[in-house]
Amino acid sequence: MGTPTSETPLAAKPAGPPGTRRVTAIVGVLSLAVFMSSLDLFIVNLAFPYIGRQYPGTSLSSLSWVLNAYTIVFAAVLVPAARPGSCRRPGPA
């Protein structure tokens, strides 16, 4: 009577709220994007000595403008790049 058989459906456990997998995927993608962005800026920082050797006579302050310009361009491109994502699913996040 109460014994499970091979015909018993395996969907006895609820899978959780319907959007749980989607939220987990979104958080994962955003975490990966933040990590890649930080890694990219870290690599530019590591390249400072090489850039300084390639351009003799440059000071540390002028090399820091390389990182500043890189970060500003990255931020300026990030905003328009997010526009297609907001157009696909309008509304508050």
CORSULFEN-V889589 format. One record per helix or strand. SS is the DSSP state (h for helix, s for strand). FROM is the first residue (numbers start at 0). LEN is the number of residues. If there is no record, write none. Layout:
BEGIN
SS;FROM;LEN + SS;FROM;LEN
END
This chain:
BEGIN
h;19;27 + h;47;7 + h;59;29
END
